[in-house]
Each structure stands twice: as C-alpha cells, then as structure tokens.
C-alpha cells in the first residue's frame, strides 16, 4: 500500500502515469511537460488559462518551471514498478481505481482481475472461470468463438472452447477437460523428470569431480610455481656466489702481479737514476778543457769501463707471470657443472638413468652394439643363443634394468628413416608372435614411427601425433607411483609429445623395437 500511495504522489493528474519531465505552474501543482503543454495549447483558443488541478485562472499563459527534484524521484521510482513484492504478481484489481490493490484472481469471462474484497462479491457461476491473476485474457479464449478454452483436443494437441467441440473444426475429435489433460501431461513430464534426475545427479557429480580436479590443478600449479621460483632463486644465489669467487680470484691474481710489477719497476727506476747520473758526469768530463783533469777523472771513476766492448752488461726487463686464465676457466666450468648437476637433481630427483640393452632378449635379426647402447636391423642372422627371454619374431629388446618404483628418465636417439618404437613394457613371458611387439598389447606403451607417421600406442590403439617431431632425440620420463609415462622431443624449445596415465602393477623395462629396414636404429644416450 505504501508503494501505491507513493505512486499517486508521483502521478500526473492528466495522464495518470508517473511524471515525465515534470514542470510546475505558479499555483504549485505539477504535471508532465507534454501533458500541461497540450492543455495550455487547447486553452489558447479561448485565451483563458487555468490549472487543471485547482482551476486557478492566469491572465496570460503561465511559465513552466522544471521540477528537477520531483523528476529525479520519479525516475528512481519508475523501475520499481516492474518489480513485485513477495506474494504479488504485478497484476492489480480492475475495480480498485482509487488505489491499486494486487489482484487475487482473474475472471476469464469478465476479462477482469479482482482483489480479495471484490472477489467475495463476484459471481460464483461456472461460466465465470477464475484463474491466477493474468492480463492476457485473449490467450485464454478461442480466437474464433471468443469463448473460454475449457477442453483439450487430443488429436491435434490444441486447447479449444465448447463451440469448437460442438460445431467447429474439432467436431467429432476426442477431447478432454483441460484439468484432466493437464494431469496426464504432468504425469508424463514427471516420468521425464524421473529419467532426467539421475542424469542431472551424474552431471552434478561430474561437475564436482571437475571442480575438484581444477582445484588439484591449481594447487599443483601453485606448488610447481613455488618450486620453480625457489629453484631459480637458488640458481641465482649460486651464480652470484660463483661470480664473487671468480672476481675475487681475478682480483687476487691482479693484486699479486701488480705488487711484483711495482717492485720491479721501482728497481728499474733506481737503475735508471744511477745511469742518468753517470751519463751527466761523463758529459761534464767530455766538456773539460784541461787534459790532466780528464785523464785523472778516468782513473778514479772508470768512465770508459765499456770502452772497446769489454764487460758489456745488457739491461733486460725481468720476466713476470700472467693471469692464470686456465685456472679461472676451470673454476668457472666446475662451478657451473655443479650448479647444473644440482638443478637436475632438483628437477628429476636423480641423474638420468643409465640403461643397457639386455642381449638375452634381442631378436636374432637385431644387431646390438658392443656397448649395448644401440640396436639396429641386421641383414644377417646374429645367431644369438636361444634363451627363454629372447623375442623370436620381433626386432626387439628390453633393458637389463627394471623399474619397480620411483621416478626415472632416459634419452634415446632414433634414425631419421625407417620404422621404430621406444617405450616401456612389463617382463611378459610371451616371446613369440606379433602381439609381443611393444604397443600391440596391454602390457606395453610406446612412441612409434611408421611410414613417416608418428603416434603413441597401447593395447593396439593408436593416437596420432598432430606434429611430426623435428629432431631425433627423445626423452622418456616415468613416474611409477603417479602412473605417468611421458615423451618429450628435445628440440628448441622442448616439446611435450604425449603422456600415458595408467596404474602400473609390475616392474617396467625400457623397450626398443626397429623395423626390417636397412639403416633403422635406436640408441640410448648417456
């Protein structure tokens, strides 16, 4: 009711709507600028101007003064008219003209909405159909007969009035009361809801799992970010310490050499001064006119000691050592190597795993190098001794080392041509048949090249790689407990190729396979 009273105060008495650009007359009453302008324009014919509210007369057309405050209040109030209070529908009683009152029901026959008060005095006859408050009466009546829609045509699935059923186009059709048809439809949609509810619950659980996964990813990313920041902080500290050490060594060598050079320079300066004194004395002797004095001076000073080349002394600059650049370089290389080793240990938990090919598993057409690091196709039978572990029909070999746990990585180099496979496998006892090839069973996982196409393979299922590797060096990383096997291309920059996820149940061996093509090979990199 408070809202209704405020609406009355903010309504123009001419258009009965909320003020639009309100203006005031000299008498103090307010109107919409457009409304009062239209009234004053009509009064212009008679020349008698008056206020439509209080009927006060004006001798001439009154000036209109904009009421900014009232306009601002009206603008603030206007959006609230589209909102309804709890329990209200926004439909007001048709018969409450003095003050808007929310409607309780609408009569389809009368095409009117009624509040609780007017509803008590409304007709109770069946033809006066009451519904929830609405302002769309035509939508509830037949567009042909203008009667209330009371039935549902089952054959054409439309709502019809009684005239449509008796004499209209739906004559003879099977019809039901709207209430009956509505209940049947509700029953159908309830069954639909029963089917959708489990799907919705499963979808909700899936969303929760994804939410949890996103949280795990965020936590892991935060942990990795912190780890990388700490790692680079440690690297910077170690580099700064190494830099200070090297600069200190260089400075120490420079100071030591500088002291030696300073001592030698001082000695040479003394020698130079002594020679200069002798030269001046000899020059003075040469300028003397008295022969007796000259001859006597020669005897006492030995001015001609070097005459004739006797006892000639060559003055040489002593040899002085240089900066030990080799020592500085060795210190630098050793320090950097230690930092790199520490960084690798922080990233992988250990150095690259040293692997050897198990010669007892190699097929007879597979040539294994003497260091047991390379495997290639051989045109001649290698005549390997028969062992239970040897692959009979495949150019394949496993590593001697197994991985029952932990985190490991190794690197392999592969031939640019031919077919090959690298990966891991359980120590499966089967050794004969195509299904023993890595990737062709559920006990092995691999990266493979076939006909210049690259893919990853497990249990005979191929997943093609979108990009062909641009280099021939591959890193394989295994995290046994986490169930991850990853392949990386050691290009610039390093590119992730694929990661398998699985629950490993047996020790794994590194596995290698080459095709029957001359020049096809794989090699384990130290």
Buried (B, 14 or more C-beta within 10 A) or exposed (E): EEBBEEBEEBBBBBBEBBBBBBBBBEBEBBBBBEBBEEBBEEBEEEEEBBBBBEEBEBEEEBEBEEBEEBBEBBBEBBEEEEEEEEEEBEBBBBBBEEEBBBBBBBBBBBBBBBBEEBBEEBEEEEEEBBEEBBBEBEEBBBEEBEBBBBBBBEEEEEBBBBBBBEEBEBEEBEBBEBEEBEEEEEEEEEEEEEEEEEEEEEEEEEEEEEEEEEEEEEEEEEEEEEEEEEBEEBBEEBEEEBEEEBEEBBEEBEEEBEEEEEEBEEEEEEEEEEEEEBEEEBEEBEEEEEEEEBEEBBEEEEBEEEEEEEEEEEEEEEEEEEEBEEEBEEBBEEBEEEBEEBBBEBEBEEEBBEBBBBBBBBBBBBBBEEEBBBBBBBEEEEEBEEEEBBBEBBBBBBBBBBBEEEBBBBBBBBBEBBBBBBBBBBEBEEBEEEBBBBBBBEBBBBBBBBEEEBBBBBEEEEEEBEEEBEBBBBBBBBBBEEEBBBBBBBEEEEBEBBEBEEEBEEBBBBBBBBBEBEEBBBBBBE
